[in-house]
Each structure stands twice: as structure tokens, then as C-alpha cells.
Amino acid sequence: MKLTTLPKDVTDEGTPVSVKIRERLTQARKRFHANDNIAEFIEPGEMEKLLDEVEVKMQGVLDSLVIDTAGDHNTHNTARRVAKLYLSEVFNGRYVPVPTITEFPNAGHLNELLIVGPITVRSACSHHFCPIIGKVWIGVMPNEHTNVIGLSKYARLAEWIMGRPQIQEEAVVQLADLIMEKTQPDGLAIVMEASHFCMSWRGVKDLDSKMINSVMRGVFLKDPALRREFLALIPQKG
């Protein structure tokens, strides 16, 4: 008896799209932690299928919470809304490529401290998926070879990094790595201040606590005077 080999798209027809994406990542030996970007492993049309899949599973969560979504008009479409919230909004930075950033040569040979901020950032902690809302200040010390990017582009890069489940310490490091790669400055300094709803909404329920952390690269690490200048020029936080 001759066996017929079916096309791959037919044999995979019943496989959830999340499994297909996970298999590609595993085969490529790529990490897919909560704060990783996996856009290059998602094929055209799969985000719509992933949205449908997440909706079904979110409906299961609501059912397990004993919420009558059929009879309660307030939660009738909650599963779909939450799925769209995660995939298209707050975790969008996992599923889309890095924003296209136009880079210009440093024709003016700028070599003075540049500070951008405060940039409002929004994320969610990877422990409880509770919101993280805060501000970021970015200091750049360019050189004649530094790529110059528009001020708004710093905000776009920050939004892309923060748009995934994060912890603040790792988010700032990821943002620093990305800006260093894009601009190649002599030095980079980033300070982030944020409120964490996993502290104010649950747990100790402290409404006033904030977390502040920084990353210093290049000349900001080597030159204490430059570091002090950057920190002094940041408006008082709080």
C-alpha cells in the first residue's frame, strides 16, 4: 500500500499556532522569556490566529473564576478584549519588530551632553502582570561617529522595550543595549522611576513607594563629573 505524504500545511492544520511558534523558537535555540521579542518567528497571518487562541484560553480562565460571561453583559466580550489588550497593546513589544529608526550622521560633530525625558513608559511586571507606570530619562554623550536619531525615536524605542512583561531592572538594561546599538555614543545614561501596581494594588498595598534605578555606560561610568551633571539636570523626581 502506497502512503501519501500530505503537505505540511495540511498535517499542521490542527496544531495551535502558539505551538508552531514555540517549535520554531526551540529549533532555533532561541530564548522566549516574557521580556524577549519573538517577532521574527511569527509568520504572516499568525497574530490573528494567536488572538483567537488566547481568547479561547482567557474564556477558560473566566469560566474557572466562576464568572457568568453569558449572562453578565459587562463580561460578555471580556475574553476577546483581554486577548487584544495583551497581544495588541501592553505586550505588543514581544510580537512586532523593533521600530524603524532613521539615523543621521553627526554632521555637526556634536559632543555635548544630550538629555531626553521624561518619557512616560508603561509596562507590566512579569510576576503578576500588574501595571508598571513610570518615567525614563536618557542621557547621551555623542561623538563624531555617533548616529543621530530624532527625539521622538527614543520614546518609540522605550515603548517597544517596555511593551512586554518586564521587571524594571532588566527593562532599563535592554533599553540601554538597544540605544547603544542604534547610536554608538561615547556614553549612555538612563534613569527610570516607576510605580508598581504589584505593590500598591496587592501585597503590602503601599501607594507611595516607587522604584528608581539607573544604567550607566561608557564615559558615564568613567567620569564622575559627567555622571553628576546628568543626574543634576534631571528634574526632581517624585
C-alpha angles and dihedrals in degrees: 000000000000116000118220117220110219122217114265093246090058096047090047094048095106096041114107111245091235089061091051092051091046091051091053091051092047093048090051089047090234123155117240105188119158093268097045125105113234100174095122090061096054116090125213112284095017097103090065090051091046089052090054091048094050090048091056093049093045088053087055089054091052090048090051089051086058094241115155098224091169094057100030110079091197094062099031094110098020094114091058093043092051092047090053090045092057100039102035103031129014096026096030091115089073096057107038129065121255111283116266107257121195109221125200129195117253092252092163092053091234111194104162129104114278121195125192121189174273089292112182111229132188127196141141129243113250091222100062105359088242118150123270112200122181152115134269130205119197124197120193128189104196130198132199091274096047118120110237117219130184118267093243090057091068087059091049092052091047091050091051093051094044093046094090136059105292148165111224097237093056094040093060091049091050091050091049092050091050096048091046089053093048100044108022095212128174089246144000132198127186129182122185128189119185146164116230118211090202084073100037101036099039139007111028091001093217108169097189105050119107133178122229123187138160143202122206124192135181117342092006087067095045101040114059091186092057091047091051091048092054094048092046092053094053109098114249108281127223 
